[in-house]
Amino acid sequence: MAGMARLLGSWVAAALIWTVPPAGADAQGLMWELETWEVPFDYSSPSRPVRYEPLERATKRWRLCASYPHLKDSYWLSVNYGMVLEAERLGVALRVVEAGGYPNLARQIAQVKECTAREADILVVGTVSFEGLTPTILEIAERIPVTAVVNDIADPGISAKTGVSWTMMGSSIGEHLAHRHPRGSPTVKVAWFPGPQGSGWVPFVEAGFREALRESSAEIVVTKYGDTGREIQLILVEEALEARPDVDYIVGSAVTAEVAVSALRARGLLGRIRILSDYFTHAVYRGIKRRRIQAAPTDFPVIQGRLGIEQAVRLLEGRLELIHVGPAIQLVDLDNVDELGTGTSLAPASFAPRFTVE
């Protein structure tokens, strides 16, 4: 758990300023302004800015296998959109598999084994578990490279990572709450929905959130863990409201925030109980615009999808210079939601999941 320990230290954000070309566009002349960690895979190490020119095209039609935890919400749909755009732009083949949810470790293990056995040149994995895939990753890494995208994973067998500090995602929304309710102000009660225990992100987002609340008057009075499917999250929200109808805030995943809007409206509590999300999706965007959800940090999932593919191609071609990069986290609220827009965070409303780029 050495990787876990250092990730729970003081974190430094990695920033990425990305000008996104349309699908099929030539990257010549495009320059990306990046920041990367001086010690790869160590979020506590100093970061530095880098001017980075992306590849124009891949040198051959590489075959990429990408594995997701699920495609049940628009976050991973947006990652999928970014991967499809970049695979098409670079001219590589992409096959996508998805495990159907965070409880499905065995299914993801079976999927990545099957996907990489079919002449794949590289595996790009968004894991359901921080350490659960490690033995499988080590086996696959003996044959082909493995890179990680979005969800953090234990280091063994991983050649490169695209991601952000989920501790900072949690602390970002925690700091927003702490700013509104500083220590010494009247106590506010929080219902907290971290997500599925054992996943590659929940321990980190929870650590950041709880640490940020130490400087506030907010008190977590009920905590509910569970998969980020809509039905499960709605059940958990209803249970929390039955147990603690006196809460002032519901804070949790984007799916939690989405179902909380409906649950609170049905109980006549929308507006009295406020809602915060610890990541950004289409539903959260609409909720912020409609003043139903107060705020959420974005880690720019479309950008992460694109960068995950670009990293994989560079690794295959021996041209990888930055082995751990990711977008800068930014808090979205009513004041800046229109300025930030959706282009680098959310897939278009018309986009449906794509499982192959031939």
C-alpha positions as CSV (number, residue, x, y, z in Angstrom):
1,M,0.0,0.0,0.0
2,A,3.0,2.3,-0.5
3,G,1.2,3.9,-3.4
4,M,-1.9,4.5,-1.3
5,A,0.1,6.1,1.5
6,R,1.8,8.6,-0.6
7,L,-1.4,9.5,-2.5
8,L,-2.9,10.4,0.8
9,G,-0.2,13.0,1.6
10,S,-0.3,16.6,0.5
11,W,-1.3,16.7,-3.1
12,V,-0.3,18.9,-6.0
13,A,-2.7,19.4,-8.9
14,A,-1.6,18.6,-12.4
15,A,-2.8,21.2,-14.9
16,L,-3.5,20.8,-18.6
17,I,-4.6,23.5,-20.9
18,W,-5.8,21.8,-24.0
19,T,-7.0,23.1,-27.3
20,V,-9.2,20.3,-28.7
21,P,-9.2,19.8,-32.5
22,P,-12.3,18.3,-34.1
23,A,-12.2,14.6,-35.0
24,G,-9.9,13.9,-37.9
25,A,-8.2,17.3,-37.5
26,D,-4.4,17.6,-38.1
27,A,-2.6,18.3,-34.9
28,Q,0.3,20.1,-36.7
29,G,0.9,23.5,-35.0
30,L,-1.1,22.6,-31.9
31,M,0.7,23.1,-28.6
32,W,-0.5,21.8,-25.2
33,E,0.5,23.6,-22.1
34,L,0.9,20.9,-19.4
35,E,2.0,20.5,-15.9
36,T,3.3,17.1,-14.7
37,W,4.6,15.7,-11.5
38,E,8.4,15.6,-11.0
39,V,8.1,12.1,-9.5
40,P,5.7,10.1,-11.7
41,F,2.7,8.5,-9.9
42,D,3.5,10.6,-6.8
43,Y,0.9,13.3,-6.4
44,S,2.8,14.8,-3.4
45,S,5.8,15.7,-5.5
46,P,6.3,19.1,-7.1
47,S,4.7,19.8,-10.5
48,R,6.2,21.7,-13.4
49,P,4.8,23.2,-16.6
50,V,5.6,21.7,-20.0
51,R,4.9,23.0,-23.5
52,Y,4.0,19.8,-25.4
53,E,3.3,19.2,-29.1
54,P,0.9,16.3,-29.6
55,L,1.4,13.6,-32.2
56,E,0.0,14.4,-35.7
57,R,-0.8,10.7,-36.4
58,A,0.3,7.3,-35.2
59,T,3.0,5.6,-37.3
60,K,0.8,2.5,-37.7
61,R,-2.7,1.3,-36.9
62,W,-2.1,0.2,-33.3
63,R,-4.8,-1.9,-31.7
64,L,-5.8,-0.5,-28.3
65,C,-8.0,-2.2,-25.7
66,A,-9.7,0.1,-23.2
67,S,-11.4,-1.1,-20.1
68,Y,-13.9,1.0,-18.0
69,P,-15.6,0.3,-14.7
70,H,-19.0,1.0,-16.3
71,L,-20.8,3.2,-18.8
72,K,-23.8,3.8,-16.5
73,D,-23.4,7.5,-16.1
74,S,-22.3,10.4,-18.3
75,Y,-18.9,10.7,-16.7
76,W,-17.5,7.6,-18.3
77,L,-19.5,8.3,-21.4
78,S,-17.5,11.5,-21.7
79,V,-14.3,9.6,-21.2
80,N,-15.4,7.3,-24.0
81,Y,-16.2,10.3,-26.3
82,G,-12.7,11.7,-25.7
83,M,-11.1,8.3,-26.5
84,V,-13.1,7.8,-29.7
85,L,-12.2,11.3,-30.9
86,E,-8.5,10.8,-30.3
87,A,-8.4,7.3,-31.7
88,E,-10.0,8.6,-34.9
89,R,-7.6,11.6,-35.1
90,L,-4.5,9.5,-34.6
91,G,-5.7,6.7,-36.8
92,V,-5.6,3.8,-34.4
93,A,-8.1,1.0,-33.7
94,L,-9.9,0.9,-30.3
95,R,-11.9,-1.7,-28.6
96,V,-13.8,-0.8,-25.4
97,V,-15.1,-3.2,-22.7
98,E,-16.9,-2.1,-19.5
99,A,-17.4,-4.1,-16.3
100,G,-20.9,-2.9,-15.5
101,G,-20.1,-1.4,-12.1
102,Y,-17.6,-1.2,-9.2
103,P,-18.7,-4.5,-7.5
104,N,-17.7,-6.4,-10.7
105,L,-13.9,-7.0,-10.2
106,A,-14.1,-10.6,-11.5
107,R,-15.9,-9.4,-14.6
108,Q,-13.3,-6.7,-15.3
109,I,-10.5,-9.2,-14.8
110,A,-12.1,-11.6,-17.3
111,Q,-12.7,-8.8,-19.8
112,V,-9.2,-7.4,-19.8
113,K,-7.8,-11.0,-20.2
114,E,-10.1,-11.7,-23.1
115,C,-9.6,-8.3,-24.7
116,T,-5.8,-8.4,-24.5
117,A,-5.7,-11.9,-25.8
118,R,-7.1,-10.7,-29.1
119,E,-3.9,-9.2,-30.6
120,A,-4.1,-6.0,-28.7
121,D,-0.9,-3.9,-28.6
122,I,-1.7,-2.1,-25.3
123,L,-4.2,-2.1,-22.5
124,V,-5.7,1.2,-21.2
125,V,-7.5,0.5,-17.9
126,G,-9.9,2.5,-15.8
127,T,-10.0,0.2,-12.9
128,V,-12.8,-0.8,-10.5
129,S,-10.3,-1.5,-7.7
130,F,-7.1,0.2,-6.5
131,E,-5.2,-3.2,-6.0
132,G,-7.7,-5.9,-7.1
133,L,-6.4,-6.0,-10.7
134,T,-2.7,-5.9,-9.8
135,P,-2.0,-9.7,-10.3
136,T,-3.8,-9.6,-13.7
137,I,-2.0,-6.4,-14.7
138,L,1.4,-7.9,-13.9
139,E,0.5,-11.0,-16.1
140,I,-0.6,-8.8,-19.0
141,A,2.4,-6.4,-18.6
142,E,4.7,-9.3,-19.4
143,R,3.2,-9.4,-23.0
144,I,2.1,-5.8,-23.7
145,P,2.2,-2.4,-22.0
146,V,-0.5,-1.3,-19.6
147,T,-1.5,2.3,-18.9
148,A,-4.0,3.7,-16.4
149,V,-6.7,6.3,-17.0
150,V,-8.9,8.3,-14.6
151,N,-9.2,6.0,-11.7
152,D,-6.0,5.5,-9.7
153,I,-4.4,2.0,-9.5
154,A,-1.5,0.5,-7.7
155,D,1.8,1.1,-9.5
156,P,3.1,-2.4,-10.3
157,G,2.8,-3.2,-14.0
158,I,1.6,0.3,-15.0
159,S,3.8,2.1,-17.5
160,A,1.9,5.5,-17.6
161,K,-1.0,7.2,-16.0
162,T,-3.6,9.8,-17.1
163,G,-5.5,11.1,-14.1
164,V,-6.0,13.7,-11.4
165,S,-5.8,13.6,-7.6
166,W,-9.1,12.3,-6.3
167,T,-8.1,13.5,-2.9
168,M,-8.1,17.0,-4.4
169,M,-11.5,16.3,-6.0
170,G,-12.8,15.6,-2.5
171,S,-11.0,18.5,-0.9
172,S,-12.3,20.9,-3.6
173,I,-15.9,20.3,-2.8
174,G,-15.1,20.1,1.0
175,E,-13.3,23.5,0.8
176,H,-16.4,24.9,-0.9
177,L,-18.5,23.7,2.0
178,A,-16.0,25.0,4.5
179,H,-15.9,28.4,2.9
180,R,-19.6,28.7,3.2
181,H,-19.6,27.4,6.8
182,P,-16.3,28.2,8.5
183,R,-15.3,26.9,11.9
184,G,-17.2,28.8,14.6
185,S,-20.3,29.4,12.5
186,P,-23.6,27.5,13.2
187,T,-23.3,23.8,12.7
188,V,-24.6,22.3,9.4
189,K,-25.4,18.5,9.1
190,V,-24.1,16.6,6.1
191,A,-25.3,13.3,4.5
192,W,-22.2,11.9,2.8
193,F,-22.3,9.4,-0.1
194,P,-18.6,8.6,-1.0
195,G,-19.4,5.8,-3.6
196,P,-18.4,2.1,-3.6
197,Q,-15.9,1.0,-1.0
198,G,-12.8,-0.5,-2.4
199,S,-12.9,1.3,-5.7
200,G,-9.8,3.1,-7.1
201,W,-11.1,6.6,-6.1
202,V,-13.4,6.5,-3.1
203,P,-10.7,6.2,-0.4
204,F,-9.0,9.3,-1.8
205,V,-12.0,11.5,-2.4
206,E,-13.2,10.7,1.1
207,A,-9.9,11.5,2.7
208,G,-9.8,14.9,0.9
209,F,-13.4,15.7,1.7
210,R,-13.1,14.8,5.4
211,E,-9.8,16.7,5.8
212,A,-11.3,19.9,4.2
213,L,-14.2,19.8,6.6
214,R,-11.9,20.0,9.6
215,E,-11.8,23.8,9.0
216,S,-15.6,24.0,8.9
217,S,-18.7,23.9,11.0
218,A,-20.0,21.0,8.9
219,E,-20.7,17.7,10.6
220,I,-21.1,14.4,8.7
221,V,-24.1,12.8,10.5
222,V,-24.7,9.9,8.1
223,T,-22.5,8.1,5.5
224,K,-23.8,5.7,2.9
225,Y,-21.4,3.7,0.6
226,G,-22.6,2.0,-2.6
227,D,-22.2,1.6,-6.3
228,T,-22.9,4.6,-8.4
229,G,-25.9,3.2,-10.3
230,R,-29.0,5.3,-10.1
231,E,-31.2,2.8,-8.4
232,I,-28.7,2.0,-5.6
233,Q,-28.0,5.7,-5.0
234,L,-31.7,6.6,-4.8
235,I,-32.2,3.8,-2.2
236,L,-29.2,5.2,-0.2
237,V,-30.5,8.8,-0.4
238,E,-34.0,7.7,0.7
239,E,-32.5,5.7,3.6
240,A,-30.4,8.7,4.7
241,L,-33.4,11.0,4.6
242,E,-35.4,8.6,6.7
243,A,-32.7,8.3,9.3
244,R,-31.7,12.0,9.4
245,P,-34.4,14.2,7.9
246,D,-32.6,17.1,9.7
247,V,-29.6,17.2,7.3
248,D,-28.7,20.5,5.6
249,Y,-26.6,19.0,2.8
250,I,-26.4,16.0,0.6
251,V,-22.9,15.5,-0.8
252,G,-21.7,12.7,-3.0
253,S,-21.2,11.4,-6.5
254,A,-22.7,13.0,-9.5
255,V,-25.3,10.2,-9.5
256,T,-26.1,10.9,-5.9
257,A,-26.6,14.6,-6.7
258,E,-28.9,13.7,-9.6
259,V,-31.2,11.4,-7.7
260,A,-31.2,13.7,-4.7
261,V,-32.9,16.4,-6.8
262,S,-35.8,14.1,-7.5
263,A,-35.9,12.7,-3.9
264,L,-35.9,16.1,-2.3
265,R,-38.5,17.5,-4.7
266,A,-40.8,14.6,-3.9
267,R,-40.5,15.4,-0.2
268,G,-40.8,19.1,-0.6
269,L,-37.3,19.6,0.7
270,L,-35.6,20.9,-2.5
271,G,-34.0,24.2,-1.5
272,R,-34.0,23.6,2.2
273,I,-31.5,20.7,1.8
274,R,-28.7,21.7,-0.5
275,I,-26.8,19.4,-2.9
276,L,-23.1,19.2,-3.8
277,S,-21.4,16.7,-6.2
278,D,-17.8,15.6,-6.1
279,Y,-17.5,15.3,-9.9
280,F,-19.1,16.8,-12.9
281,T,-21.6,15.3,-15.4
282,H,-24.4,16.3,-17.7
283,A,-27.0,16.0,-15.0
284,V,-24.8,18.1,-12.6
285,Y,-24.3,20.7,-15.3
286,R,-28.1,21.0,-15.7
287,G,-28.6,21.0,-11.9
288,I,-26.2,23.9,-11.5
289,K,-27.8,25.9,-14.3
290,R,-31.2,25.3,-12.7
291,R,-30.0,26.2,-9.2
292,R,-30.7,22.7,-8.0
293,I,-27.1,21.7,-7.3
294,Q,-24.7,24.2,-5.9
295,A,-21.3,23.1,-7.2
296,A,-19.0,20.3,-8.4
297,P,-15.4,20.1,-9.4
298,T,-14.6,19.0,-13.0
299,D,-11.5,17.0,-13.9
300,F,-12.3,17.3,-17.6
301,P,-13.2,13.7,-18.5
302,V,-13.2,14.4,-22.3
303,I,-9.6,15.6,-22.0
304,Q,-8.6,12.6,-19.9
305,G,-10.1,10.3,-22.5
306,R,-8.1,12.0,-25.3
307,L,-4.9,12.1,-23.3
308,G,-5.2,8.4,-22.3
309,I,-5.2,7.4,-26.0
310,E,-2.4,9.8,-26.9
311,Q,-0.2,8.5,-24.0
312,A,-0.8,4.9,-25.1
313,V,0.2,5.6,-28.7
314,R,3.3,7.5,-27.6
315,L,4.3,4.6,-25.3
316,L,3.9,2.1,-28.2
317,E,6.1,4.3,-30.4
318,G,8.8,5.0,-27.9
319,R,7.9,8.7,-27.9
320,L,6.4,9.0,-24.4
321,E,8.0,11.9,-22.5
322,L,5.5,12.5,-19.7
323,I,4.4,9.3,-18.0
324,H,1.9,10.9,-15.6
325,V,-0.2,13.9,-16.5
326,G,-3.7,15.1,-16.0
327,P,-6.0,18.2,-16.2
328,A,-6.2,20.8,-13.5
329,I,-9.3,20.4,-11.3
330,Q,-11.6,23.4,-11.4
331,L,-14.7,24.0,-9.3
332,V,-17.9,24.7,-11.3
333,D,-20.7,26.7,-9.8
334,L,-23.4,29.2,-11.0
335,D,-20.8,32.0,-11.3
336,N,-18.6,30.2,-13.8
337,V,-20.7,27.4,-15.4
338,D,-21.4,29.4,-18.6
339,E,-17.8,30.5,-18.9
340,L,-16.4,27.0,-18.6
341,G,-19.0,25.4,-20.8
342,T,-19.1,21.7,-21.5
343,G,-16.7,21.1,-24.5
344,T,-13.8,19.7,-22.5
345,S,-15.8,18.0,-19.8
346,L,-18.9,16.5,-21.3
347,A,-19.8,14.5,-24.4
348,P,-22.3,16.0,-26.8
349,A,-25.9,15.1,-25.9
350,S,-26.2,13.2,-29.1
351,F,-23.2,10.9,-28.4
352,A,-23.9,7.2,-27.7
353,P,-21.3,4.8,-26.3
354,R,-18.8,3.6,-28.9
355,F,-17.2,0.2,-28.3
356,T,-15.0,0.1,-31.4
357,V,-13.0,2.4,-33.7
358,E,-12.0,0.3,-36.7
